[in-house]
């Protein structure tokens, strides 16, 4: 299972363009004691290559439209990263989800389909594919990943715009 890694340098922060996708990202009240590390980063189309380190081709192949990425820090170099990908169709999100799920992932009731790994949660809902991943496997990070993933799911639009 490969997760994207934010490169972030060449991608616009949430101060321009269509920022509606950033509203899906949980704020500090939903993530405490983990705090947002700067503004969310947004990418559209080919800009995805600048946002994630590897794997952009998969998303583009299945109809990628837009992504929002936000890192949350706890201190001591500990972080959790949330990635929200909006695809053109629910089928695109389904295809990406199917290719990202690993053999050891455990089913998780979240969104339309979800799984949980040792340090991450992956799920899809409508035309969105979401990853929430910790930088470590500490039990508190694992619990925070699940809590943050559920916060993302509650912030998603009832219908997929």
C-alpha positions in Angstrom: 0.0 0.0 0.0 1.5 3.3 -1.1 0.4 6.6 0.3 1.2 10.0 -1.3 3.8 12.2 0.4 3.3 15.9 0.2 6.1 17.7 -1.6 4.2 21.0 -1.2 6.7 23.5 -2.5 5.1 24.1 -5.9 1.5 23.8 -5.0 -0.8 26.6 -4.1 -2.0 27.0 -0.6 -5.7 27.4 0.1 -5.6 31.2 -0.6 -6.5 30.8 -4.3 -8.7 28.8 -6.7 -11.5 26.5 -5.8 -11.1 26.0 -2.0 -14.3 24.1 -1.4 -12.4 20.8 -1.2 -10.4 22.3 1.7 -13.6 22.5 3.8 -13.6 18.7 4.0 -10.3 18.9 6.0 -10.9 18.9 9.8 -9.9 22.0 11.8 -7.9 22.2 15.0 -11.1 21.6 17.1 -11.5 18.2 15.5 -7.9 17.1 15.6 -6.7 18.3 19.1 -4.0 17.8 20.4 -2.8 17.5 16.8 -2.6 20.9 15.2 -2.6 22.0 11.5 0.9 22.6 10.2 0.4 25.6 7.9 -2.4 26.0 5.3 -3.8 23.1 3.3 -2.3 22.6 -0.1 -4.5 22.3 -3.2 -3.7 20.7 -6.5 -5.7 20.4 -9.8 -4.9 18.3 -12.8 -1.2 17.9 -13.6 -0.3 19.9 -10.4 -0.8 16.6 -8.6 2.7 15.6 -9.5 4.0 18.5 -7.3 1.8 17.6 -4.4 2.5 13.9 -4.0 5.7 12.0 -4.4 4.8 9.2 -6.7 1.5 7.8 -7.5 0.0 10.7 -9.4 -0.4 8.6 -12.5 -2.8 6.3 -10.8 -5.1 9.2 -9.9 -4.9 10.9 -13.3 -5.6 7.6 -15.0 -8.9 7.3 -13.1 -10.1 10.9 -13.6 -8.4 13.0 -10.9 -9.9 16.5 -10.6 -8.6 18.1 -7.4 -6.8 17.3 -4.1 -6.4 18.9 -0.7 -3.6 17.9 1.7 -3.2 19.0 5.3 -0.5 17.9 7.8 -1.2 17.9 11.5 1.7 18.0 14.1 1.8 16.9 17.7 5.4 17.9 18.4 8.6 15.9 18.5 8.4 15.4 14.8 5.2 13.5 15.0 2.6 14.1 12.2 -0.6 12.9 10.6 -1.4 13.7 7.0 -4.9 13.9 5.5 -5.3 13.7 1.7 -8.6 14.2 0.0 -8.8 13.4 -3.7 -11.9 14.4 -5.8 -12.3 12.3 -8.9 -14.6 13.0 -11.9 -16.8 10.0 -11.0 -17.5 7.6 -8.1 -16.1 4.8 -10.3 -12.8 6.7 -10.4 -12.7 6.8 -6.6 -13.6 3.1 -6.5 -10.8 2.2 -8.9 -8.2 4.2 -6.9 -9.4 2.7 -3.6 -9.2 -0.9 -5.0 -5.6 -0.3 -6.1 -4.5 1.3 -2.8 -5.9 -1.3 -0.5 -3.3 -3.8 0.7 -3.6 -7.5 1.5 -3.2 -6.9 5.3 -5.7 -4.0 5.5 -8.7 -4.6 7.7 -12.3 -3.6 6.7 -13.5 -0.4 8.4 -17.0 1.0 8.4 -16.5 4.5 7.1 -17.7 6.1 3.9 -18.9 3.8 1.1 -15.9 1.5 1.8 -12.9 1.8 4.1 -9.9 -0.1 5.4 -7.5 0.4 8.3 -3.8 -0.5 8.3 -1.2 -0.2 11.0 -0.8 3.5 10.7 -3.4 4.7 8.2 -7.1 4.7 7.2 -8.2 4.7 3.5 -11.8 5.2 2.4 -13.9 6.4 -0.4 -17.3 8.1 -0.5 -18.9 9.0 -3.8 -16.3 10.5 -6.0 -13.8 11.1 -3.1 -10.9 9.0 -2.0 -9.3 9.8 1.3 -6.2 8.8 3.2 -5.3 9.6 6.7 -1.8 8.4 7.8 0.4 8.8 10.8 4.2 9.0 10.7 4.4 6.4 13.4 2.5 3.4 14.8 2.1 4.6 18.4 -1.3 3.7 19.8 -2.2 7.4 20.4 -1.4 8.1 16.7 -3.4 5.1 15.6 -6.4 6.4 17.6 -5.9 9.9 16.3 -5.9 8.6 12.7 -9.2 6.9 13.2 -10.7 9.9 14.9 -9.5 12.3 12.2 -10.7 10.0 9.4 -14.2 10.0 11.0 -14.1 13.8 11.3 -13.3 14.0 7.6 -16.2 11.7 6.8 -18.6 13.9 8.7 -17.4 17.0 6.9 -18.0 15.5 3.4 -20.9 16.9 1.4 -24.1 14.8 1.5 -24.0 14.8 -2.3 -20.7 14.8 -4.2 -20.4 18.2 -6.0 
